Amino acid sequence: MGRKLRRPAMLAKACISDATRHRLETAGKFPARIQLTDNIVVWDEDEIDAWLDSRQTVTPETSKQVAPGCTTRGRKRRQAGV
């Protein structure tokens, strides 16, 4: 087992929202959390890396806009004043 990631670090690394993480984890399609204490859960970084490697890589042909540091396309954000 590798380094352990708390929720904010795991979400940033996986480039997903907490709601998406919950949906995928409930469906058994995301690495399971590790309960350290009653109030602390972590995810194994190696398992997150393996999950990311198993995902389809986005190419310019399949996506027009990808957020920096992410390999999946997310919801577009409105720019201020538009």
C-alpha positions as CSV (number, residue, x, y, z in Angstrom):
1,M,0.0,0.0,0.0
2,G,1.2,3.5,-0.9
3,R,0.6,6.9,0.5
4,K,-2.8,7.6,2.0
5,L,-4.9,10.5,0.7
6,R,-7.5,12.4,2.6
7,R,-10.7,13.4,0.7
8,P,-9.6,16.8,-0.7
9,A,-6.3,15.4,-2.0
10,M,-8.0,12.4,-3.4
11,L,-10.7,14.4,-5.2
12,A,-8.1,16.8,-6.7
13,K,-5.9,13.8,-7.9
14,A,-8.9,12.0,-9.4
15,C,-10.4,15.2,-10.9
16,I,-13.9,14.3,-9.8
17,S,-16.5,15.8,-7.5
18,D,-17.4,14.2,-4.1
19,A,-20.9,13.3,-5.5
20,T,-19.3,11.5,-8.5
21,R,-16.9,9.7,-6.1
22,H,-19.8,8.6,-3.9
23,R,-21.8,7.3,-7.0
24,L,-18.9,5.4,-8.4
25,E,-17.8,4.0,-5.0
26,T,-21.4,2.8,-4.3
27,A,-21.5,1.1,-7.7
28,G,-18.1,-0.6,-6.9
29,K,-16.4,1.3,-9.7
30,F,-14.0,3.4,-7.5
31,P,-11.4,2.3,-5.0
32,A,-13.0,1.8,-1.5
33,R,-12.1,4.1,1.3
34,I,-10.2,3.0,4.3
35,Q,-11.8,4.0,7.7
36,L,-9.0,5.0,10.0
37,T,-11.1,6.4,12.9
38,D,-14.8,7.3,13.3
39,N,-14.2,10.6,11.6
40,I,-11.2,9.9,9.3
41,V,-11.3,8.1,6.0
42,V,-8.5,7.9,3.4
43,W,-7.9,6.3,0.0
44,D,-4.7,4.5,-1.1
45,E,-2.9,6.6,-3.6
46,D,-1.7,3.5,-5.6
47,E,-5.4,2.4,-6.0
48,I,-6.4,5.9,-7.2
49,D,-3.5,5.8,-9.7
50,A,-4.5,2.4,-10.9
51,W,-8.1,3.6,-11.3
52,L,-7.0,6.6,-13.2
53,D,-4.8,4.4,-15.5
54,S,-7.8,2.2,-16.2
55,R,-10.0,5.1,-17.4
56,Q,-10.2,6.1,-21.1
57,T,-7.7,8.7,-22.1
58,V,-9.2,11.8,-23.5
59,T,-7.9,12.8,-26.9
60,P,-8.5,16.0,-28.9
61,E,-10.9,14.0,-31.1
62,T,-13.1,13.0,-28.1
63,S,-13.0,16.2,-26.2
64,K,-12.7,19.9,-27.0
65,Q,-11.9,21.2,-23.6
66,V,-10.2,19.4,-20.7
67,A,-9.4,21.1,-17.4
68,P,-5.7,21.5,-16.6
69,G,-4.4,18.5,-14.7
70,C,-7.5,16.4,-15.4
71,T,-7.9,13.6,-18.0
72,T,-11.7,13.6,-18.1
73,R,-14.0,16.3,-19.4
74,G,-16.2,18.0,-16.8
75,R,-19.0,20.5,-16.7
76,K,-18.1,23.8,-18.3
77,R,-18.1,26.7,-15.8
78,R,-19.7,30.0,-16.6
79,Q,-17.3,32.9,-16.8
80,A,-18.0,36.0,-14.7
81,G,-19.8,38.7,-16.6
82,V,-21.1,36.4,-19.4
